[in-house]
Amino acid sequence: MTHRISVIGTGYLGATHAACMVELGHEVIGIDVDPAKIKRLADGDLPFYEPGLPELLRRSLATGRLSFTSDPAEVAERADVHFLCVGTPQRPGSNAADLRYVDAAIDSLIPHLRRPALIVGKSTVPVGTAQALAARIGATAPAGDGVEIAWNPEFLREGFAVKDSLEPDRLVFGVASAQAEATLRAVYADVIARPTPVVISDLPTAELVKVAANSFLATKISFINAMAELCETTGADVTVLSEALSHDSRIGGQFLRPGLGFGGGCLPKDIRAFMARAGELGVDQALTFLREVDAINQRRRARTVDLAREELGGSLDGQVVTVLGAAFKPESDDVRDSPALDVAASIHEQGAQVRVYDPQAMANARARFPMLTYAESVTAACADADLVLHLTEWAEFRALDPVELGKVVRQRKVVDGRNVLDVAAWRAAGWTYRALGRP
Ligand code: UDX
């Protein structure tokens, strides 16, 4: 059955969700406060890089069931299920989440809600947010208690957003009524039929599932990176350690890849916001370990800078350093809290001439770090380099021929921040190969 759906906030999450809802057969209207973004999306032009999404967006527009607007009155008129997909970034000067976009989205929509509707939160929010919003909506919407709230956290990964939306590992519906559950089951009927496990919960549990999942993933990465620190002082090899652990089916190999650690718009800010919320609730002790998870992650960045300096004889001043990778991970142009750019900026501050290349994230990197130099290709970035740092594991970098690259650099020195280059091949081509957590 076709539902009339709105998607509030058409950034990364919202744009993906809107197109996927059309793919599931629904009629969708997207709304955003940024008119430029709305115009581009309506023209079938995706404002960010995500494999497969441009095609899906254009296909969705061609059905005539996807439109965009800046007018909340139109959204209230044309939809009965409203998905809230706005960002919840880290609040400046604090660890807590900044809920201003959630509040603004709700405040602009509710005065127009004159008939029963379901508002479904997808944004990652501090536990307790949904219940507070429910009270506010009930008190101020013209339709009163006819407007209900549910929480349906999103687990999509950048680079796999379409697949993760249409074929998720699970669906979580935080609901306060059987009616809300029935509506969500109907909206996601095709996904549920795949089959996909559905977990029904109350509102706070659904909010917690998201931050708990991201905290667990961050902990797993920091665990293996803590082991890397041990390996560095004992001469052990963390990649072999990780492989051995991964064969234990209770542990598994995912999110156990040692290296420069996690970044992006989710993991770092989500664990910090979770700690901040626990503090407000008086249970900060329960999450003290996340402070360590964050600290281990930051230390990997510092260690990479130290390794670079060591490789260059103790000083970075005046050296030419190539940084391969700017995005926080491959298959993304997102540079939010990017470990690669963090390292590049530190090395620049220590006097090196840093040249960055990334297959997709150049424009975003340039806007965020205009003081760095950007090259148009790997070869241009590596010309006369004293040191090459491999910091985001794009397939293009893994496939590099160390013999050919060896001909353009000044010194054959490489630091592999992601532990994926073929060590034997690089060493055979005369490179000094260093990596995190390995002898
Ligand atoms: C994450 C969650 O995976 C997703 O479920 C949630 O909805 C949003 O946050 P994303 O931020 O897209 O998704 O990136 P993810 O693939 O999880 O990677 C996060 C970071 O961890 C990247 O910087 C990546 O390089 C790093 N990472 C990942 C490691 O350092 N080691 C690993 O083994 C795995």
Residues whose N, C-alpha, C, O or C-beta is under 5 A from the ligand:
A	BS01	UDX	E154 F155 L156 R157 E158 I221 Q254 F255 L256 R257 G261 F262 G263 G264 C266 L267 F328 K329
